[in-house]
Amino acid sequence: MTPRDMTQRELFDARSLDDARNDAMKHAAVERDERERILGALEGVRAELVEVGKRTAQQLSVWGPVTSVAVFAAMRAAGYGHMMDQVDSRWAGCLFRRGWRRVGYEPIGSHCRPVAMWERAS
């Protein structure tokens, strides 16, 4: 019997599926840890910008779910555009790290790409 004739189940025995699942879980944990390490470093480097962004997000959350796009717009309106123009926008990943939960997506990004909507976690 050639691999072409075999079903998916026959191609992979239960052991190889468990190995693949464990590898995926390990990879996800490594990715999560690496993301936290990078965001922690970024939060230290862009401390003032992140602090203003967090305050702005908290103020906006009074009216409902918040997006990074809304935070950027509010910060620019408040006069922080010059600070934001000096760096790329990846610092926004620090805004909703702790104390927030994702409640959905809104198609307001570039080319209507989905942007996460966040609300304060109670």
Secondary structure, DSSP 8 states (H G I E B T S, - for coil): --GGGS-HHHHS-HHHHHHHHHHHHHHHHHHHHHHHHHHHHHHHHTHHHHHHHHHHHHHHGGGS-B-HHHHHHHHHHTT-HHHHHTS-GGGGGGTTSSSEEEEEEES-SGGG--EEEEEE--
